[in-house]
Every structure is written in C-alpha cells, then in structure tokens.
C-alpha cells in the first residue's frame, strides 16, 4: 500500500521517476526499486520524497491512513 501511495504521490506531482530521483540526488533506480517493492524506505526517506513532491509528510500520512482504513 505504501509503495502504491508513493507512486501516486509522484504521479500527482507530475514527476517522472528520473525527475524525482534527480531532486532527491539519487539514481532513477532508487525510485524504481521502492516503487516495485524491491527496496524499503525509512521515515526520513519518505519525508524527503514527500518534500520533493510538494506535499507535507503530515498530509501524505493522513491520506495513507484514510486509504488504509478502507482497505
């Protein structure tokens, strides 16, 4: 669920994996690996991704919690 939410976050920000990775100072494979579930993220990484997508971590967390309740 988290990886899909992060992918939607990126797409809503109208960013490609390459653009997001560049803003995070990471290779494109970094984004690809966490979106595919090959790599796990810690909270600070999720916060950096939210920031790069222009969304506060609190907002992302609240939206994720709502989606989880409907799951």
Backbone as XML, in Angstrom:
<?xml version="1.0"?>
<chain id="A" units="angstrom">
  <residue number="1" name="UNK">
    <atom name="N" x="0.824" y="-1.191" z="0.000"/>
    <atom name="CA" x="0.000" y="0.000" z="0.000"/>
    <atom name="C" x="0.873" y="1.261" z="0.000"/>
  </residue>
  <residue number="2" name="UNK">
    <atom name="N" x="1.950" y="1.262" z="0.784"/>
    <atom name="CA" x="2.820" y="2.439" z="0.842"/>
    <atom name="C" x="3.465" y="2.704" z="-0.504"/>
  </residue>
  <residue number="3" name="UNK">
    <atom name="N" x="3.968" y="1.660" z="-1.148"/>
    <atom name="CA" x="4.651" y="1.894" z="-2.419"/>
    <atom name="C" x="3.691" y="2.436" z="-3.481"/>
  </residue>
  <residue number="4" name="UNK">
    <atom name="N" x="2.451" y="1.966" z="-3.481"/>
    <atom name="CA" x="1.468" y="2.495" z="-4.428"/>
    <atom name="C" x="1.136" y="3.948" z="-4.102"/>
  </residue>
  <residue number="5" name="UNK">
    <atom name="N" x="1.016" y="4.271" z="-2.827"/>
    <atom name="CA" x="0.742" y="5.648" z="-2.418"/>
    <atom name="C" x="1.882" y="6.578" z="-2.825"/>
  </residue>
  <residue number="6" name="UNK">
    <atom name="N" x="3.115" y="6.095" z="-2.724"/>
    <atom name="CA" x="4.254" y="6.915" z="-3.133"/>
    <atom name="C" x="4.287" y="7.096" z="-4.646"/>
  </residue>
  <residue number="7" name="UNK">
    <atom name="N" x="3.901" y="6.077" z="-5.381"/>
    <atom name="CA" x="3.836" y="6.195" z="-6.840"/>
    <atom name="C" x="2.770" y="7.208" z="-7.248"/>
  </residue>
  <residue number="8" name="UNK">
    <atom name="N" x="1.605" y="7.132" z="-6.613"/>
    <atom name="CA" x="0.531" y="8.087" z="-6.892"/>
    <atom name="C" x="0.959" y="9.499" z="-6.505"/>
  </residue>
  <residue number="9" name="UNK">
    <atom name="N" x="1.652" y="9.635" z="-5.401"/>
    <atom name="CA" x="2.171" y="10.935" z="-4.972"/>
    <atom name="C" x="3.062" y="11.527" z="-6.063"/>
  </residue>
  <residue number="10" name="UNK">
    <atom name="N" x="3.962" y="10.709" z="-6.586"/>
    <atom name="CA" x="4.868" y="11.164" z="-7.656"/>
    <atom name="C" x="4.090" y="11.556" z="-8.902"/>
  </residue>
  <residue number="11" name="UNK">
    <atom name="N" x="3.145" y="10.713" z="-9.289"/>
    <atom name="CA" x="2.364" y="10.996" z="-10.494"/>
    <atom name="C" x="1.503" y="12.250" z="-10.331"/>
  </residue>
  <residue number="12" name="UNK">
    <atom name="N" x="0.925" y="12.437" z="-9.151"/>
    <atom name="CA" x="0.132" y="13.643" z="-8.892"/>
    <atom name="C" x="0.985" y="14.906" z="-8.942"/>
  </residue>
  <residue number="13" name="UNK">
    <atom name="N" x="2.261" y="14.750" z="-8.612"/>
    <atom name="CA" x="3.192" y="15.880" z="-8.684"/>
    <atom name="C" x="3.704" y="16.070" z="-10.114"/>
  </residue>
  <residue number="14" name="UNK">
    <atom name="N" x="3.243" y="15.212" z="-11.007"/>
    <atom name="CA" x="3.616" y="15.244" z="-12.422"/>
    <atom name="C" x="5.129" y="15.126" z="-12.602"/>
  </residue>
  <residue number="15" name="UNK">
    <atom name="N" x="5.699" y="14.170" z="-11.863"/>
    <atom name="CA" x="7.130" y="13.913" z="-11.941"/>
    <atom name="C" x="7.372" y="12.516" z="-12.496"/>
  </residue>
  <residue number="16" name="UNK">
    <atom name="N" x="8.380" y="12.385" z="-13.333"/>
    <atom name="CA" x="8.829" y="11.070" z="-13.757"/>
    <atom name="C" x="9.740" y="10.519" z="-12.675"/>
  </residue>
  <residue number="17" name="UNK">
    <atom name="N" x="10.043" y="9.238" z="-12.777"/>
    <atom name="CA" x="10.992" y="8.656" z="-11.827"/>
    <atom name="C" x="12.337" y="9.370" z="-11.921"/>
  </residue>
  <residue number="18" name="UNK">
    <atom name="N" x="12.750" y="9.712" z="-13.123"/>
    <atom name="CA" x="14.029" y="10.395" z="-13.336"/>
    <atom name="C" x="14.024" y="11.768" z="-12.669"/>
  </residue>
  <residue number="19" name="UNK">
    <atom name="N" x="12.946" y="12.524" z="-12.840"/>
    <atom name="CA" x="12.865" y="13.865" z="-12.257"/>
    <atom name="C" x="12.872" y="13.801" z="-10.729"/>
  </residue>
  <residue number="20" name="UNK">
    <atom name="N" x="12.104" y="12.871" z="-10.177"/>
    <atom name="CA" x="12.063" y="12.741" z="-8.720"/>
    <atom name="C" x="13.422" y="12.316" z="-8.184"/>
  </residue>
  <residue number="21" name="UNK">
    <atom name="N" x="14.025" y="11.333" z="-8.822"/>
    <atom name="CA" x="15.341" y="10.869" z="-8.377"/>
    <atom name="C" x="16.361" y="11.998" z="-8.412"/>
  </residue>
  <residue number="22" name="UNK">
    <atom name="N" x="16.314" y="12.810" z="-9.441"/>
    <atom name="CA" x="17.250" y="13.926" z="-9.549"/>
    <atom name="C" x="17.063" y="14.906" z="-8.393"/>
  </residue>
  <residue number="23" name="UNK">
    <atom name="N" x="15.813" y="15.198" z="-8.049"/>
    <atom name="CA" x="15.567" y="16.134" z="-6.952"/>
    <atom name="C" x="15.974" y="15.539" z="-5.600"/>
  </residue>
  <residue number="24" name="UNK">
    <atom name="N" x="16.020" y="14.214" z="-5.517"/>
    <atom name="CA" x="16.450" y="13.532" z="-4.294"/>
    <atom name="C" x="17.952" y="13.266" z="-4.295"/>
  </residue>
  <residue number="25" name="UNK">
    <atom name="N" x="18.591" y="13.605" z="-5.403"/>
    <atom name="CA" x="20.031" y="13.354" z="-5.550"/>
    <atom name="C" x="20.347" y="11.855" z="-5.504"/>
  </residue>
  <residue number="26" name="UNK">
    <atom name="N" x="19.485" y="11.087" z="-6.165"/>
    <atom name="CA" x="19.600" y="9.627" z="-6.212"/>
    <atom name="C" x="19.504" y="9.176" z="-7.669"/>
  </residue>
  <residue number="27" name="UNK">
    <atom name="N" x="19.920" y="7.943" z="-7.961"/>
    <atom name="CA" x="19.721" y="7.420" z="-9.317"/>
    <atom name="C" x="18.254" y="7.038" z="-9.532"/>
  </residue>
  <residue number="28" name="UNK">
    <atom name="N" x="17.838" y="6.970" z="-10.770"/>
    <atom name="CA" x="16.462" y="6.603" z="-11.099"/>
    <atom name="C" x="16.106" y="5.241" z="-10.515"/>
  </residue>
  <residue number="29" name="UNK">
    <atom name="N" x="17.065" y="4.351" z="-10.436"/>
    <atom name="CA" x="16.811" y="3.008" z="-9.916"/>
    <atom name="C" x="16.341" y="3.035" z="-8.462"/>
  </residue>
  <residue number="30" name="UNK">
    <atom name="N" x="16.723" y="4.069" z="-7.710"/>
    <atom name="CA" x="16.279" y="4.218" z="-6.319"/>
    <atom name="C" x="14.751" y="4.304" z="-6.275"/>
  </residue>
  <residue number="31" name="UNK">
    <atom name="N" x="14.193" y="5.164" z="-7.129"/>
    <atom name="CA" x="12.733" y="5.329" z="-7.174"/>
    <atom name="C" x="12.079" y="4.043" z="-7.684"/>
  </residue>
  <residue number="32" name="UNK">
    <atom name="N" x="12.624" y="3.486" z="-8.732"/>
    <atom name="CA" x="12.079" y="2.257" z="-9.302"/>
    <atom name="C" x="12.048" y="1.132" z="-8.279"/>
  </residue>
  <residue number="33" name="UNK">
    <atom name="N" x="13.112" y="0.997" z="-7.509"/>
    <atom name="CA" x="13.201" y="-0.107" z="-6.538"/>
    <atom name="C" x="12.201" y="0.033" z="-5.401"/>
  </residue>
  <residue number="34" name="UNK">
    <atom name="N" x="11.979" y="1.247" z="-4.894"/>
    <atom name="CA" x="10.992" y="1.336" z="-3.804"/>
    <atom name="C" x="9.578" y="1.255" z="-4.344"/>
  </residue>
  <residue number="35" name="UNK">
    <atom name="N" x="9.352" y="1.731" z="-5.565"/>
    <atom name="CA" x="8.006" y="1.621" z="-6.137"/>
    <atom name="C" x="7.648" y="0.181" z="-6.485"/>
  </residue>
  <residue number="36" name="UNK">
    <atom name="N" x="8.637" y="-0.630" z="-6.792"/>
    <atom name="CA" x="8.383" y="-2.039" z="-7.134"/>
    <atom name="C" x="8.404" y="-2.949" z="-5.904"/>
  </residue>
  <residue number="37" name="UNK">
    <atom name="N" x="8.811" y="-2.413" z="-4.756"/>
    <atom name="CA" x="8.864" y="-3.194" z="-3.535"/>
    <atom name="C" x="10.193" y="-3.886" z="-3.319"/>
  </residue>
  <residue number="38" name="UNK">
    <atom name="N" x="11.144" y="-3.624" z="-4.190"/>
    <atom name="CA" x="12.465" y="-4.239" z="-4.066"/>
    <atom name="C" x="13.289" y="-3.595" z="-2.950"/>
  </residue>
  <residue number="39" name="UNK">
    <atom name="N" x="12.948" y="-2.373" z="-2.592"/>
    <atom name="CA" x="13.683" y="-1.632" z="-1.566"/>
    <atom name="C" x="12.694" y="-1.055" z="-0.559"/>
  </residue>
  <residue number="40" name="UNK">
    <atom name="N" x="13.053" y="-1.101" z="0.701"/>
    <atom name="CA" x="12.235" y="-0.485" z="1.751"/>
    <atom name="C" x="12.777" y="0.900" z="2.064"/>
  </residue>
  <residue number="41" name="UNK">
    <atom name="N" x="11.922" y="1.734" z="2.623"/>
    <atom name="CA" x="12.296" y="3.106" z="2.956"/>
    <atom name="C" x="12.148" y="3.344" z="4.455"/>
  </residue>
  <residue number="42" name="UNK">
    <atom name="N" x="12.970" y="4.244" z="4.969"/>
    <atom name="CA" x="12.752" y="4.668" z="6.350"/>
    <atom name="C" x="11.958" y="5.972" z="6.335"/>
  </residue>
  <residue number="43" name="UNK">
    <atom name="N" x="11.578" y="6.424" z="7.502"/>
    <atom name="CA" x="10.725" y="7.601" z="7.614"/>
    <atom name="C" x="11.371" y="8.847" z="7.014"/>
  </residue>
  <residue number="44" name="UNK">
    <atom name="N" x="12.659" y="9.031" z="7.219"/>
    <atom name="CA" x="13.332" y="10.211" z="6.674"/>
    <atom name="C" x="13.332" y="10.198" z="5.149"/>
  </residue>
  <residue number="45" name="UNK">
    <atom name="N" x="13.439" y="9.022" z="4.559"/>
    <atom name="CA" x="13.376" y="8.923" z="3.105"/>
    <atom name="C" x="11.979" y="9.252" z="2.595"/>
  </residue>
  <residue number="46" name="UNK">
    <atom name="N" x="10.963" y="8.764" z="3.284"/>
    <atom name="CA" x="9.585" y="9.082" z="2.894"/>
    <atom name="C" x="9.347" y="10.584" z="3.019"/>
  </residue>
  <residue number="47" name="UNK">
    <atom name="N" x="9.868" y="11.179" z="4.074"/>
    <atom name="CA" x="9.719" y="12.626" z="4.252"/>
    <atom name="C" x="10.389" y="13.384" z="3.112"/>
  </residue>
  <residue number="48" name="UNK">
    <atom name="N" x="11.563" y="12.954" z="2.688"/>
    <atom name="CA" x="12.261" y="13.612" z="1.582"/>
    <atom name="C" x="11.483" y="13.469" z="0.282"/>
  </residue>
  <residue number="49" name="UNK">
    <atom name="N" x="10.883" y="12.322" z="0.057"/>
    <atom name="CA" x="10.080" y="12.099" z="-1.152"/>
    <atom name="C" x="8.855" y="13.007" z="-1.131"/>
  </residue>
  <residue number="50" name="UNK">
    <atom name="N" x="8.184" y="13.086" z="0.002"/>
    <atom name="CA" x="7.026" y="13.977" z="0.127"/>
    <atom name="C" x="7.431" y="15.416" z="-0.161"/>
  </residue>
  <residue number="51" name="UNK">
    <atom name="N" x="8.528" y="15.850" z="0.424"/>
    <atom name="CA" x="9.008" y="17.217" z="0.223"/>
    <atom name="C" x="9.295" y="17.471" z="-1.262"/>
  </residue>
  <residue number="52" name="UNK">
    <atom name="N" x="9.946" y="16.519" z="-1.914"/>
    <atom name="CA" x="10.277" y="16.670" z="-3.333"/>
    <atom name="C" x="9.026" y="16.728" z="-4.202"/>
  </residue>
  <residue number="53" name="UNK">
    <atom name="N" x="7.943" y="16.124" z="-3.722"/>
    <atom name="CA" x="6.677" y="16.135" z="-4.463"/>
    <atom name="C" x="5.775" y="17.299" z="-4.052"/>
  </residue>
  <residue number="54" name="UNK">
    <atom name="N" x="6.236" y="18.117" z="-3.119"/>
    <atom name="CA" x="5.476" y="19.288" z="-2.704"/>
    <atom name="C" x="4.323" y="19.001" z="-1.765"/>
  </residue>
  <residue number="55" name="UNK">
    <atom name="N" x="4.424" y="17.907" z="-1.015"/>
    <atom name="CA" x="3.357" y="17.522" z="-0.088"/>
    <atom name="C" x="3.975" y="17.326" z="1.297"/>
  </residue>
  <residue number="56" name="UNK">
    <atom name="N" x="3.322" y="17.871" z="2.303"/>
    <atom name="CA" x="3.801" y="17.693" z="3.677"/>
    <atom name="C" x="3.631" y="16.232" z="4.097"/>
  </residue>
  <residue number="57" name="UNK">
    <atom name="N" x="4.576" y="15.753" z="4.875"/>
    <atom name="CA" x="4.506" y="14.381" z="5.372"/>
    <atom name="C" x="3.199" y="14.148" z="6.124"/>
  </residue>
  <residue number="58" name="UNK">
    <atom name="N" x="2.756" y="15.139" z="6.876"/>
    <atom name="CA" x="1.518" y="15.009" z="7.646"/>
    <atom name="C" x="0.322" y="14.765" z="6.729"/>
  </residue>
  <residue number="59" name="UNK">
    <atom name="N" x="0.284" y="15.468" z="5.608"/>
    <atom name="CA" x="-0.815" y="15.302" z="4.641"/>
    <atom name="C" x="-0.752" y="13.914" z="4.010"/>
  </residue>
  <residue number="60" name="UNK">
    <atom name="N" x="0.446" y="13.514" z="3.596"/>
    <atom name="CA" x="0.625" y="12.197" z="2.997"/>
    <atom name="C" x="0.219" y="11.109" z="3.987"/>
  </residue>
  <residue number="61" name="UNK">
    <atom name="N" x="0.635" y="11.253" z="5.231"/>
    <atom name="CA" x="0.321" y="10.281" z="6.266"/>
    <atom name="C" x="-1.188" y="10.189" z="6.508"/>
  </residue>
  <residue number="62" name="UNK">
    <atom name="N" x="-1.848" y="11.336" z="6.556"/>
    <atom name="CA" x="-3.302" y="11.347" z="6.765"/>
    <atom name="C" x="-4.025" y="10.673" z="5.604"/>
  </residue>
  <residue number="63" name="UNK">
    <atom name="N" x="-3.584" y="10.955" z="4.384"/>
    <atom name="CA" x="-4.202" y="10.329" z="3.209"/>
    <atom name="C" x="-3.961" y="8.823" z="3.201"/>
  </residue>
  <residue number="64" name="UNK">
    <atom name="N" x="-2.768" y="8.418" z="3.597"/>
    <atom name="CA" x="-2.442" y="6.997" z="3.655"/>
    <atom name="C" x="-3.287" y="6.295" z="4.715"/>
  </residue>
  <residue number="65" name="UNK">
    <atom name="N" x="-3.475" y="6.952" z="5.842"/>
    <atom name="CA" x="-4.297" y="6.366" z="6.912"/>
    <atom name="C" x="-5.743" y="6.188" z="6.456"/>
  </residue>
  <residue number="66" name="UNK">
    <atom name="N" x="-6.285" y="7.175" z="5.757"/>
    <atom name="CA" x="-7.649" y="7.058" z="5.215"/>
    <atom name="C" x="-7.753" y="5.886" z="4.251"/>
  </residue>
  <residue number="67" name="UNK">
    <atom name="N" x="-6.774" y="5.751" z="3.371"/>
    <atom name="CA" x="-6.781" y="4.658" z="2.405"/>
    <atom name="C" x="-6.651" y="3.307" z="3.106"/>
  </residue>
  <residue number="68" name="UNK">
    <atom name="N" x="-5.856" y="3.255" z="4.158"/>
    <atom name="CA" x="-5.661" y="2.006" z="4.898"/>
    <atom name="C" x="-6.946" y="1.579" z="5.594"/>
  </residue>
  <residue number="69" name="UNK">
    <atom name="N" x="-7.719" y="2.516" z="6.096"/>
    <atom name="CA" x="-8.966" y="2.192" z="6.775"/>
    <atom name="C" x="-9.973" y="1.582" z="5.806"/>
  </residue>
  <residue number="70" name="UNK">
    <atom name="N" x="-9.911" y="1.995" z="4.533"/>
    <atom name="CA" x="-10.809" y="1.455" z="3.534"/>
    <atom name="C" x="-10.331" y="0.155" z="2.926"/>
  </residue>
  <residue number="71" name="UNK">
    <atom name="N" x="-9.161" y="-0.304" z="3.336"/>
    <atom name="CA" x="-8.539" y="-1.495" z="2.756"/>
    <atom name="C" x="-9.086" y="-2.743" z="3.331"/>
  </residue>
</chain>
